[in-house]
């Protein structure tokens, strides 16, 4: 019995259609039995059967192919377990269950793909873990979050972006820390440990050719890196783009503390789709984390969840919580949607010992801290699932009427579906906004862009026409933040997406 699957283009949950050749009545009866059994499985998110949702792609005696809408589905493990049980109950021997995920892909119409390069081509999501104050346990959080996500069935990578004091080689100590060369160009392969792909300058040999790389030490770290600021940004970019990450559901970037050149460079070199903020209790830490949230908002990177690390100490005698570092921070203060997006992790000897031993506490599975990281991983996957399946923040069709509706519409457009190019024939900038239904296009006179503040969009005082200035040499995407425009006189300015979208709106 053979099956051919037809799907309706552009439909995320199309119901399967089969053409059968040489099918017997027994074949049909068997197939209906399997389909009926799987129909009993319901997706907890929608409370509808997986058959009605179109998750079942094909059925044969050897295998049942199921496609879930996103690798970040919060109940994917539960669904797989339920489907397997139904198949085993319906048939003996039961067909093998094969689970895949709807290809999210990267919009071929947008120009974000070149920002990734071949090493990041198959990475579905890139997320940042940041703090603006050192010593809050950011690297500990990033490392344990990576392993907690992996334990939930995701394909995860972790890049230590701190070239001055890389922490990853101390926090995770694989038996083999050899960074091997990839077959793709001059790239390298990350180290794999407990299902997570890892890379840090601390793992990279001084013979690798990467500037600043030193020799590994017995403690798991490496020789101190002596690198000037601009070189540090280049090194991190090389580690990020020069690594063959392979197929990943999410790549976590453990950013160095602060809001300096490295952070800004990374955010403009690639598209980061969300961030996790890490802080500790107390007014000083709160002031710093708010600076970070503001910076990432400016760069059009949403902070989708946060961690208050070392939040409290739990007395082992009476189980009472003691807030040693100050008053806990509320989710409102961190501009989060709800308290559920803020995870509070206690300070404990278990975390300290795990860090010293080079074994992430998330792998222990029993400690209170491990449960906290499981909670954080669950929050992150749910938020990413919502963005994959319910992109309510994006208009389905960015038509003229929608752009003209209100200023708030500009804020609701997915900036990763916006492109800015220069058409030399029409002597105009072309702004395109893509959606599943097509694209809208606006033409903007170079004079309109030249005479506004690149960051705020406010009119500049000096608006004298400069013919040489109006000539456009190049446009270049700068992550989620905006575009760099190089003018005829050689000057380059980076224009924010908000400025670009407002110009598109005003030129409809």
Secondary structure, DSSP 8 states (H G I E B T S, - for coil): -EEEEE--TT-TT---EEEEES--HHHHHHHHHHHHHHTT-EETTTTEETTTTT-EEEE-SSEEEEEES-TT-TTHHHHHHHHHHHHHHH-SS--EEEEEE------TTSS-HHHH-GGGTTB--EEEEE-SSTTS-HHHHHHHHHHHHHHTT--EEEEE--SSS--HHHH---S-----B-SSTT-EE-EEETTEEEEETTTS-TTS--TT---B-TTS-B------HHHHHHHHHHHHHTEE--SBSEEEEE--SSSSHHHHHHHHHS---EEEEEE-SSHHHHHHHHHHHHHHHHTT--EEEEEETT--EE-TTT--EE-TT-S---TTTTT-S-GGGEEE----HHHHHHHHHT--GGGT-SSHHHHHHHHHHHHHHHHHHHHHH--TTS-SS--HHHHHH-THHHHHS-GGGEEEEEETTTTEEEEEEEETTEEEEEEE-HHHHHTB-TTT--B-S-----HHHH-EEEEEEETTTEEEEEETTS-EEEEEHHHHHHHHHHT-
